[in-house]
Amino acid sequence: MTELVQAGPHELVYALHAETYTRHNDVRFLVGGGEVFPAMLDAIAAAERYVHLETYILRSDETGSRFADALMARAEKGVEVRLLYDAVGGLELSADYLAALANAGVKLVEYGPLAPWKARFRLHQRDHRKILVCDGKVAFTGGINIGNEYDAVENGGGGWHDLHARVEGPVVAELARTFRRNWLKGGGDAFPPPGDAPETAGTAMAQALSNEELRRRRAIRRAYLHAFRRARETIAIVNAYFIPDRGLRRVLFNAIRRGVKVSVTVPAESDVPAVQWASRHTYAALLKGGVRLYEWQWHVLHAKAVVVDGVWSSIGSYNLDARSLFHNLEVVLCIIDHAFGAKLKAQIDSDAALSREVDLAAWNARPLWRQLVEWLFYRFRFWL
């Protein structure tokens, strides 16, 4: 533990490196595209100097068109607009969509082209991050991509259930630097490093963690495990692609032996069935270890969030699986704040109440063929 942790308030024990957290941030979580998209579009429309948008999935559907119109409008006003999207996540983009953005002055980078003859070809590593930074004053990150499936049903969308964070304060600069590093790595034009972001009246300590460098590949995992090991009362997890390895399961079981209540909410029906089969192979061990496991019954669950003791929280793109740990580029926002933690914990608890709790006896009675399929997909978890 650092001297800062030893000298600071109790809440800092959840921070792996407390000196890397910034103070005086205002952090708010948003639920689903119905809340997230209007807030992001408003921030883009208000930008006067630059807009930096990084996303995994980008579609040229109605939602993608709304964002394209907003980006082009700022670029045509002289605002520097940069858009970084993943090659796999952007497979459905039309040539006309990209041409319109480029013609309006939006600078584009496709991360990890799938064609071997192209520079910076990537086969398996994907840019799974979602970051929006406007003028270095406001930023967004979380699990929501840009496509109709994430918008609210009442708006004609698919109603996917996801969580995102809007932040103002010093941590915005960390998200801005994360974007810049990947923009340059992807072959984008050079631009000056972002300066410090202004403090706000917010009460949250926050840190942006990413995993783009080999030496930082496990940075997010280490932060999670550190917080889990220091939990005293509750660990609440909601995760779309949950394939916990033995090390993570061991930490959760040790927490339960200390009297910590551990709950995990996962989708009942995933948009990636192979991942769900592999995930279900771990259910029996989790339930035997005392984890309360819930399956979300409604529209696709895509969220990735954690709350420990209502104090330490995380929202981002990181799933508790091998793909996020070993392959994808990810980013999470870690927050130390009682008010934020209480609200996020209430949201996760509400999600669990709308879900079906998995019972161990009933689970063990499932057909043998399902158990065999789960076992088979779990064997390939490293590549899912």
KAVENRA-V294894 format. One record per residue. N is the residue number from 0. D_LAST is the distance of its C-alpha to the last C-alpha in Angstrom with 2 decimals. Layout:
N|D_LAST ; N|D_LAST
This chain:
0|35.49 ; 1|37.16 ; 2|40.76 ; 3|39.70 ; 4|37.78 ; 5|40.72 ; 6|43.15 ; 7|41.22 ; 8|40.73 ; 9|38.72 ; 10|35.81 ; 11|35.00 ; 12|33.92 ; 13|30.46 ; 14|30.13 ; 15|28.77 ; 16|30.92 ; 17|33.40 ; 18|35.19 ; 19|32.28 ; 20|32.54 ; 21|34.85 ; 22|37.31 ; 23|38.78 ; 24|35.68 ; 25|35.59 ; 26|32.14 ; 27|31.52 ; 28|28.46 ; 29|28.12 ; 30|26.54 ; 31|24.89 ; 32|25.76 ; 33|29.22 ; 34|30.06 ; 35|27.83 ; 36|28.62 ; 37|32.42 ; 38|32.35 ; 39|30.37 ; 40|32.61 ; 41|35.68 ; 42|34.66 ; 43|34.16 ; 44|37.52 ; 45|39.25 ; 46|38.02 ; 47|40.93 ; 48|39.58 ; 49|35.88 ; 50|32.68 ; 51|29.35 ; 52|26.27 ; 53|22.67 ; 54|19.85 ; 55|16.35 ; 56|17.18 ; 57|20.78 ; 58|22.31 ; 59|25.82 ; 60|26.55 ; 61|29.21 ; 62|27.39 ; 63|26.49 ; 64|30.11 ; 65|31.47 ; 66|29.70 ; 67|30.79 ; 68|34.34 ; 69|34.34 ; 70|33.13 ; 71|35.60 ; 72|38.40 ; 73|38.03 ; 74|37.75 ; 75|40.90 ; 76|42.64 ; 77|42.01 ; 78|39.11 ; 79|36.57 ; 80|33.30 ; 81|30.08 ; 82|26.81 ; 83|23.56 ; 84|20.58 ; 85|17.28 ; 86|17.44 ; 87|14.32 ; 88|15.37 ; 89|18.85 ; 90|18.43 ; 91|20.69 ; 92|23.39 ; 93|26.71 ; 94|28.90 ; 95|31.71 ; 96|29.76 ; 97|29.04 ; 98|32.57 ; 99|34.17 ; 100|32.48 ; 101|33.50 ; 102|37.01 ; 103|37.46 ; 104|36.80 ; 105|33.23 ; 106|31.60 ; 107|28.14 ; 108|25.35 ; 109|22.18 ; 110|19.63 ; 111|17.87 ; 112|19.39 ; 113|17.53 ; 114|20.88 ; 115|21.51 ; 116|25.19 ; 117|24.73 ; 118|25.22 ; 119|22.30 ; 120|19.85 ; 121|16.20 ; 122|13.49 ; 123|10.33 ; 124|11.91 ; 125|12.35 ; 126|15.15 ; 127|13.86 ; 128|17.36 ; 129|20.03 ; 130|23.52 ; 131|26.94 ; 132|30.04 ; 133|33.53 ; 134|36.55 ; 135|35.20 ; 136|36.45 ; 137|33.69 ; 138|29.91 ; 139|26.96 ; 140|23.40 ; 141|20.84 ; 142|18.02 ; 143|19.82 ; 144|19.19 ; 145|22.06 ; 146|22.10 ; 147|24.07 ; 148|21.46 ; 149|22.01 ; 150|25.79 ; 151|27.96 ; 152|28.86 ; 153|32.49 ; 154|31.76 ; 155|30.21 ; 156|26.58 ; 157|23.75 ; 158|24.37 ; 159|20.86 ; 160|21.43 ; 161|20.64 ; 162|22.50 ; 163|23.82 ; 164|26.53 ; 165|29.68 ; 166|31.44 ; 167|34.76 ; 168|36.14 ; 169|35.59 ; 170|31.78 ; 171|31.65 ; 172|32.55 ; 173|29.47 ; 174|27.21 ; 175|29.49 ; 176|29.11 ; 177|25.31 ; 178|25.50 ; 179|28.12 ; 180|26.25 ; 181|23.28 ; 182|25.73 ; 183|27.60 ; 184|24.57 ; 185|23.62 ; 186|27.18 ; 187|28.94 ; 188|32.65 ; 189|33.98 ; 190|35.41 ; 191|37.03 ; 192|35.05 ; 193|35.24 ; 194|38.05 ; 195|38.13 ; 196|37.50 ; 197|40.36 ; 198|40.46 ; 199|40.72 ; 200|42.41 ; 201|39.08 ; 202|38.71 ; 203|35.08 ; 204|34.01 ; 205|30.73 ; 206|28.41 ; 207|25.61 ; 208|22.92 ; 209|20.57 ; 210|18.53 ; 211|19.30 ; 212|21.31 ; 213|20.32 ; 214|22.87 ; 215|21.50 ; 216|17.80 ; 217|18.23 ; 218|20.92 ; 219|19.26 ; 220|18.09 ; 221|21.67 ; 222|23.23 ; 223|21.41 ; 224|22.34 ; 225|25.83 ; 226|26.44 ; 227|25.14 ; 228|27.48 ; 229|30.37 ; 230|29.91 ; 231|33.13 ; 232|32.77 ; 233|29.48 ; 234|25.78 ; 235|24.35 ; 236|20.66 ; 237|19.06 ; 238|15.32 ; 239|13.15 ; 240|9.72 ; 241|11.31 ; 242|9.97 ; 243|13.08 ; 244|13.68 ; 245|17.16 ; 246|18.80 ; 247|18.02 ; 248|19.07 ; 249|22.18 ; 250|23.20 ; 251|22.97 ; 252|24.97 ; 253|27.52 ; 254|27.98 ; 255|28.70 ; 256|31.25 ; 257|32.95 ; 258|33.38 ; 259|30.62 ; 260|29.29 ; 261|25.49 ; 262|23.88 ; 263|20.31 ; 264|19.78 ; 265|16.56 ; 266|16.35 ; 267|17.93 ; 268|16.26 ; 269|13.04 ; 270|12.57 ; 271|8.95 ; 272|10.03 ; 273|7.09 ; 274|6.23 ; 275|9.99 ; 276|10.57 ; 277|8.79 ; 278|10.68 ; 279|13.80 ; 280|13.95 ; 281|15.09 ; 282|17.68 ; 283|20.51 ; 284|20.49 ; 285|20.39 ; 286|23.20 ; 287|25.24 ; 288|25.04 ; 289|26.56 ; 290|23.82 ; 291|24.69 ; 292|21.70 ; 293|21.98 ; 294|20.17 ; 295|21.07 ; 296|22.81 ; 297|23.47 ; 298|21.80 ; 299|18.11 ; 300|17.55 ; 301|15.84 ; 302|17.77 ; 303|17.05 ; 304|20.35 ; 305|22.11 ; 306|25.84 ; 307|27.60 ; 308|31.22 ; 309|31.61 ; 310|32.10 ; 311|28.91 ; 312|26.32 ; 313|23.21 ; 314|21.84 ; 315|19.31 ; 316|15.89 ; 317|14.29 ; 318|11.85 ; 319|12.20 ; 320|8.78 ; 321|7.74 ; 322|6.51 ; 323|10.00 ; 324|11.68 ; 325|11.03 ; 326|10.07 ; 327|11.21 ; 328|14.91 ; 329|15.76 ; 330|19.13 ; 331|20.66 ; 332|24.27 ; 333|25.72 ; 334|28.96 ; 335|31.81 ; 336|34.11 ; 337|35.50 ; 338|36.03 ; 339|32.57 ; 340|31.00 ; 341|33.21 ; 342|32.29 ; 343|28.53 ; 344|28.90 ; 345|31.00 ; 346|28.35 ; 347|25.62 ; 348|28.26 ; 349|29.18 ; 350|25.64 ; 351|25.59 ; 352|29.00 ; 353|27.74 ; 354|24.93 ; 355|25.22 ; 356|25.31 ; 357|23.59 ; 358|26.30 ; 359|25.72 ; 360|28.28 ; 361|27.03 ; 362|23.41 ; 363|24.56 ; 364|26.44 ; 365|23.53 ; 366|23.63 ; 367|22.65 ; 368|20.56 ; 369|18.23 ; 370|18.03 ; 371|17.23 ; 372|14.36 ; 373|12.93 ; 374|13.60 ; 375|12.01 ; 376|8.51 ; 377|9.05 ; 378|9.90 ; 379|6.57 ; 380|5.20 ; 381|5.91 ; 382|3.81 ; 383|0.00
